[in-house]
Amino acid sequence: MISSRFSKIGFILAAVGSAVGLGNIWKFPYVTGEYGGGAFVLVYLITALFIGVFILISELLIGKLGRNDAVSMFENLATKHKKLWKYAGFMAFVPLIILTYYSVVIGWIFHYISISLQGLPHTVEQSTEVFMTLLTTDIQTQLFYHTVVFVLVTAIILRGIKGGIEKINKILMPLLGILLGILLIYSISIDSFSNAFSFMFNPDFSKLSSEAVIVAIGQAFYTLSLGMGIIITYAASLPKDSNIVKSSILISIIDTTVAIVAGLIIFTLLFDKGAESTKGAGLVFISLPSVFYEFGSVGSFLALLFFIAIAFAGITSAVSMIEPAVEYFENRFNFSRIKATMICGILFYLVGVAVLLSNIEAYSEVFKIGEKSLFDWLDFVCSTILVPIGGILVVVFIGHYMDKKEIENELIPVMGEFLTKFWFFMVRFIIPIALVIVILNETGLFKF
């Protein structure tokens, strides 16, 4: 059983800290640019505030009723096939796998904080050279910052839920909001802000393809940290009188707001200098540094704020990624928190070393599987297959294998009978189908 508890505000900040990460500030702007702007944003908002909220309610419900680690909760709450359902708890280890390469990326961000202080690259070509040198040859720098991330994350987790996770989110999440607020205010003062606003909120449905709709659903799902056992694990530490519906709505609103604000900031800066929203690492580590340079002396300050903001988002997400596995080892094997944390921490650290070496030219062939590096494979398998499968298991479990009366007793007082029935219909039928379509599309097994 979970011994330590979040406060209500502590839980909200921790859940938001988990949800708000690189997916909001990095991935959302470039997929928005790739799929045409406003129409894509509209679909994203609708899915985040409906499908996202409905799955959030599902995960919070499992955690609040289960009050254990993710594996034990599925086993204990199942009305049938208990031994089989404990394997759904595999999702507790998916974020730990994600952390192996997420930590490396956070390390890059720390390095770019240093670059912002020392001097930004002047052109896209120079920016490309700086990043590719870091990525493909500079083992020392990557290893140093990966180690810094390991030390920070394990130190926070060692302090537990109240003293570690809740405390760090109470500090970093408000600071993240302040930093993004400063960047947004500056963006509003630039003429190109109106173009960025129009691009994001003036939907052109002629640019909205079926693939864009599916990608928007997937983006809404990933950015809320669903299907990874994180929200379930955090919810096990909720105060018993918590309203999980209000919490779900609030988490979703804050998460999507951060994504929208990040998009407005980035598109304003890009449009002002005629740059493009490039895909993947290119947006944050190639396009934006050279754009910041073009803003002159204020650009270095903006870059510093921007990379610190992303670092805060990355650290709060990283902390959430290790906690489900730590809880599992504590509860199932009676490990001390120190032992469980060090096992999980050393695991993600060592695999992370292999991940960063897989991008280094001298070692890339050793860590290459087929045409993909270890970094690319882990990212592909986790984000495209394991995380959506985790989401499907959550809604199938709660829709078909939990005590319906127990669920209704929890939800009807806060949602009403009609909305509870509608929620049941969505999690039993619509959401599983939507997530299967996302998997088929993202894996290329079937393009819609």
C-alpha positions in Angstrom: 0.0 0.0 0.0 1.0 3.6 -0.5 2.1 5.2 2.7 2.7 8.8 1.7 0.1 11.1 0.3 0.0 14.2 -1.9 -1.8 17.3 -0.9 -4.5 18.3 -3.3 -2.5 21.1 -4.9 0.6 18.9 -4.7 -1.1 16.2 -6.7 -2.3 18.6 -9.4 1.2 20.1 -9.8 2.8 16.7 -9.9 0.4 15.4 -12.5 0.8 18.6 -14.5 4.6 18.3 -14.1 4.4 14.8 -15.5 2.2 15.8 -18.4 4.0 19.1 -19.3 7.2 18.1 -21.0 9.0 18.1 -24.2 5.8 16.9 -26.0 4.2 20.3 -25.2 7.1 22.7 -25.9 9.0 20.8 -28.6 6.7 18.3 -30.4 3.4 20.2 -30.4 4.7 23.2 -32.3 6.4 21.2 -35.1 3.5 18.8 -35.6 1.2 21.9 -35.7 3.4 23.4 -38.4 3.6 20.2 -40.3 -0.2 19.6 -40.4 -1.4 23.1 -41.3 -2.0 25.1 -38.1 -5.5 26.1 -36.9 -7.5 23.0 -38.0 -5.0 20.7 -36.4 -5.0 22.7 -33.2 -8.8 22.6 -33.1 -8.8 18.8 -33.4 -6.0 18.6 -30.8 -8.0 20.7 -28.3 -11.2 18.7 -28.8 -9.4 15.4 -28.3 -7.4 16.6 -25.4 -10.5 18.0 -23.6 -12.6 14.9 -24.4 -10.6 11.8 -25.0 -7.8 13.0 -22.9 -10.0 13.9 -20.0 -12.0 10.6 -20.2 -8.7 8.6 -20.1 -7.4 10.8 -17.3 -10.6 10.1 -15.3 -10.0 6.3 -16.0 -6.4 6.4 -14.7 -7.2 8.5 -11.7 -10.1 6.2 -10.9 -7.9 3.1 -11.0 -5.3 4.8 -8.8 -7.7 6.2 -6.3 -9.5 2.9 -5.8 -6.5 0.7 -6.1 -4.1 2.5 -3.6 -1.1 0.4 -4.6 1.6 0.1 -7.3 0.4 -0.1 -10.9 0.8 -3.9 -11.2 -1.0 -4.7 -7.9 -3.9 -2.3 -8.7 -4.8 -4.1 -11.9 -4.6 -7.5 -10.2 -6.6 -6.3 -7.1 -9.3 -4.4 -8.9 -10.0 -6.9 -11.7 -13.4 -8.7 -11.3 -12.0 -11.7 -13.3 -8.8 -12.9 -14.8 -6.8 -11.3 -11.9 -3.6 -13.1 -12.6 -3.7 -12.1 -16.3 -4.4 -8.5 -15.6 -1.4 -8.0 -13.4 0.7 -8.1 -16.6 -1.0 -4.9 -17.7 1.2 -3.4 -15.1 4.0 -3.6 -17.6 3.2 0.1 -18.3 4.9 0.9 -14.9 8.2 0.2 -16.7 7.5 1.9 -20.0 8.3 5.4 -18.6 11.5 4.0 -17.2 12.5 2.9 -20.7 11.5 6.3 -22.1 13.6 7.9 -19.4 16.7 6.2 -20.8 16.6 8.5 -23.9 14.6 11.3 -22.4 17.5 11.9 -20.0 19.9 12.3 -22.9 17.7 14.9 -24.5 17.4 16.8 -21.2 21.2 16.7 -21.1 21.2 18.4 -24.5 18.9 21.1 -23.1 21.3 21.7 -20.2 24.1 22.1 -22.7 22.1 24.7 -24.6 21.6 26.7 -21.4 25.3 26.9 -21.3 25.5 27.9 -25.1 22.9 30.6 -24.4 25.3 32.1 -21.8 28.4 31.7 -23.9 27.1 32.8 -27.4 24.5 31.5 -29.8 25.3 30.2 -33.3 24.8 32.9 -35.9 23.2 31.0 -38.7 21.2 27.8 -39.4 24.3 26.3 -40.9 26.4 27.1 -37.8 23.6 25.9 -35.5 23.4 22.6 -37.4 27.1 22.1 -37.0 27.0 22.8 -33.3 24.2 20.4 -32.7 25.5 17.6 -35.0 29.0 17.9 -33.3 27.3 17.4 -29.9 25.2 14.6 -31.2 27.7 12.6 -33.2 31.1 13.2 -31.6 31.0 14.9 -28.2 30.7 12.0 -25.8 32.2 13.9 -22.8 29.6 16.7 -22.8 26.6 14.3 -23.3 27.9 12.0 -20.6 28.4 14.8 -18.2 24.9 16.2 -18.6 23.3 12.7 -18.6 25.0 12.1 -15.3 23.7 15.5 -14.0 20.1 14.4 -14.9 20.6 11.0 -13.2 21.8 12.7 -10.0 19.0 15.3 -9.9 16.2 12.8 -10.6 17.4 10.1 -8.2 18.0 12.7 -5.5 14.4 14.0 -5.9 12.9 10.5 -5.9 14.9 9.5 -2.8 13.1 12.2 -0.8 9.7 10.5 -1.5 6.3 11.9 -2.6 5.9 14.8 -0.1 9.6 15.8 0.3 10.7 15.1 -3.3 8.1 14.9 -6.0 5.5 17.3 -4.6 8.1 19.8 -3.4 10.0 20.0 -6.7 6.8 20.5 -8.6 5.6 23.2 -6.3 8.9 25.0 -7.1 9.4 24.3 -10.8 5.9 24.4 -12.2 5.2 28.0 -11.1 8.6 29.0 -12.3 7.9 27.3 -15.7 4.6 29.3 -15.8 6.5 32.6 -15.1 9.2 31.9 -17.7 6.6 31.1 -20.4 4.6 34.1 -19.3 7.6 36.4 -19.9 8.3 34.8 -23.3 4.6 35.2 -24.3 4.5 38.9 -23.2 7.6 39.5 -25.3 6.1 37.6 -28.3 2.9 39.7 -28.1 5.1 42.8 -28.5 6.4 41.5 -31.9 4.5 42.3 -35.1 4.5 38.6 -36.2 2.5 37.6 -33.1 -0.7 38.3 -35.0 0.5 36.0 -37.8 1.3 33.3 -35.3 -2.1 33.7 -33.6 -3.9 33.5 -37.0 -1.9 30.5 -38.0 -2.9 28.6 -34.8 -6.5 29.7 -34.4 -7.8 30.4 -37.9 -8.6 26.9 -39.1 -8.2 26.0 -42.7 -10.0 22.7 -43.0 -8.7 22.2 -46.6 -5.4 21.4 -44.9 -6.9 18.9 -42.5 -6.3 15.3 -43.7 -7.4 12.1 -42.0 -3.8 11.6 -41.0 -3.7 15.0 -39.3 -6.7 14.1 -37.3 -5.1 10.8 -36.1 -1.8 12.6 -35.3 -3.8 15.2 -33.3 -5.4 12.4 -31.3 -2.0 10.8 -30.7 -0.5 14.1 -29.7 -3.2 14.8 -27.2 -2.8 11.4 -25.7 1.0 11.5 -25.4 1.2 15.0 -24.0 -1.0 14.1 -21.0 1.4 11.2 -20.0 -1.4 8.6 -20.4 -0.9 4.9 -20.8 2.3 4.9 -18.8 1.2 4.1 -15.3 2.4 7.5 -14.1 -1.0 9.1 -13.5 -2.3 5.8 -12.0 0.7 5.7 -9.6 0.3 9.3 -8.6 -3.4 8.9 -8.1 -2.8 6.1 -5.6 -1.5 8.9 -3.3 -4.5 11.2 -3.8 -6.4 12.5 -0.7 -9.5 10.3 -0.3 -11.9 13.2 -0.7 -10.4 14.3 -4.1 -12.7 15.1 -7.0 -11.0 13.1 -9.8 -13.2 14.7 -12.5 -12.3 18.3 -11.6 -8.7 17.2 -11.3 -8.8 15.6 -14.8 -10.3 18.7 -16.3 -7.8 21.0 -14.6 -4.8 18.9 -15.6 -5.9 18.8 -19.2 -6.6 22.5 -19.3 -3.2 23.4 -17.9 -1.4 20.9 -20.1 -3.0 22.1 -23.3 -2.6 25.8 -22.3 1.2 25.2 -22.0 1.3 23.6 -25.5 -0.7 26.5 -27.0 1.5 29.1 -25.3 4.6 27.4 -26.4 3.3 27.2 -30.0 2.4 30.9 -30.0 5.9 31.8 -28.7 7.8 29.6 -31.1 5.7 30.5 -34.2 6.0 34.2 -33.4 9.8 34.0 -33.3 10.0 31.8 -36.3 7.7 33.9 -38.5 9.5 37.1 -37.4 12.7 35.8 -38.9 11.2 33.9 -41.8 12.4 30.5 -40.4 10.5 27.2 -40.6 9.2 24.8 -37.9 11.4 21.9 -38.6 10.7 18.4 -37.4 12.2 16.7 -34.3 15.4 17.9 -32.7 15.9 20.4 -35.5 13.3 22.8 -34.1 14.7 23.3 -30.7 18.4 22.7 -31.3 18.9 24.1 -34.8 16.1 26.5 -35.9 15.5 28.3 -32.7 19.1 29.1 -31.5 19.9 30.9 -34.8 16.5 32.7 -34.6 17.3 33.8 -31.1 20.7 35.2 -32.3 18.9 37.4 -34.8 17.1 39.2 -32.0 20.4 40.6 -30.9 21.4 41.0 -27.2 17.8 40.3 -26.0 17.9 37.1 -28.0 20.5 35.5 -25.7 18.3 36.3 -22.7 15.2 34.9 -24.5 17.2 31.7 -25.4 18.3 31.3 -21.8 14.7 31.7 -20.5 13.4 29.3 -23.2 15.9 26.5 -22.5 15.6 26.9 -18.7 11.8 26.5 -19.2 12.2 23.3 -21.2 14.7 22.0 -18.6 12.2 22.5 -15.9 9.5 20.8 -17.9 11.9 17.9 -18.7 13.0 17.4 -15.1 9.4 17.3 -13.7 8.5 14.7 -16.4 11.7 12.7 -15.8 10.9 12.5 -12.0 7.4 11.1 -12.9 8.9 8.5 -15.2 10.9 6.7 -12.6 8.3 6.7 -9.8 6.0 3.9 -11.1 8.8 1.4 -11.2 10.1 2.6 -7.8 6.7 2.1 -6.2 6.5 -1.4 -7.8 9.8 -2.5 -6.2 8.8 -1.0 -2.9 5.4 -2.6 -2.7 5.9 -6.0 -4.4 9.4 -6.8 -3.0 9.5 -4.7 0.2 12.6 -2.9 -1.1 13.5 0.3 0.8 13.0 3.5 -1.2 16.8 3.9 -1.4 17.3 0.4 -2.9 14.3 0.7 -5.3 15.4 4.2 -6.5 19.0 3.2 -7.0 18.1 0.0 -9.0 15.8 2.1 -11.3 18.2 5.0 -11.5 21.3 3.0 -12.3 19.2 1.0 -14.9 18.1 4.1 -16.8 21.5 5.7 -16.5 23.4 2.7 -17.9 21.0 2.2 -20.8 21.1 5.9 -21.3 24.8 5.7 -21.9 24.3 3.1 -24.6 21.6 5.4 -26.1 23.8 8.4 -26.4 26.6 6.2 -27.8 24.3 4.9 -30.4 24.3 8.5 -32.0 28.2 8.8 -31.8 29.8 8.0 -35.2 32.5 5.9 -33.7 30.0 3.6 -31.9 26.8 3.9 -34.0 27.3 0.6 -35.8 27.6 -1.3 -32.5 24.3 0.0 -31.2 22.4 -0.1 -34.6 19.5 -2.5 -35.2 18.5 -2.6 -38.8 18.3 0.9 -40.1 17.6 2.6 -36.7 19.9 3.5 -33.8 19.1 2.3 -30.3 17.9 5.9 -29.5 15.4 5.8 -32.5 14.2 2.3 -31.7 13.4 3.0 -28.1 11.6 6.2 -29.0 9.6 4.4 -31.8 8.6 1.3 -29.8 7.6 3.3 -26.6 5.8 6.3 -28.2 4.2 4.4 -31.1 3.4 1.0 -29.6 3.8 0.6 -25.9 2.2 3.8 -24.7 -0.9 3.6 -26.8 -1.3 -0.1 -25.9 -1.1 1.0 -22.2 -3.9 3.4 -22.9 -6.0 0.7 -24.6 -5.5 -1.6 -21.6 -6.6 1.1 -19.2 -9.9 1.8 -20.9 -10.7 -1.9 -21.7 -9.9 -2.8 -18.0 -12.1 -0.1 -16.6 -14.8 -0.6 -19.1 -15.1 -4.3 -18.9 -13.2 -5.7 -15.9 -13.8 -3.4 -13.0 -16.8 -3.4 -10.6 -19.2 -1.1 -12.4 -21.1 -0.4 -9.2 -17.9 0.8 -7.5 -17.1 3.0 -10.5 -20.7 4.5 -10.5 -20.5 5.2 -6.8 -17.4 7.2 -7.4 -18.4 9.1 -10.5 -22.2 9.7 -10.4 -22.0 12.0 -7.4 -19.6 14.3 -9.3 -20.6 13.7 -12.9 -24.3 12.8 -12.8 -25.9 9.7 -14.2 -26.0 10.8 -17.9 -22.4 11.9 -18.1 -21.2 8.8 -16.3 -23.1 6.6 -18.9 -21.6 8.7 -21.7 -18.1 8.3 -20.2 -18.7 4.5 -19.9 -19.7 4.4 -23.6 -16.6 6.3 -24.7 -14.1 4.2 -22.7 -15.8 0.9 -23.6 -16.1 1.5 -27.4 -14.9 4.7 -28.9 -11.5 5.4 -27.3 -10.1 1.9 -27.8 -10.9 2.1 -31.5 -9.3 5.6 -31.7 -6.1 4.3 -30.1 -5.9 1.3 -32.3 -6.2 3.6 -35.3 -3.4 5.8 -33.9 -1.1 2.7 -33.5 -1.9 1.5 -37.1 -1.2 4.9 -38.5 1.9 5.6 -36.5 3.5 2.2 -37.2 2.7 2.5 -40.9 0.7 -0.8 -40.8 -2.2 1.1 -42.2 -2.4 4.7 -43.3 -5.7 6.5 -43.0 
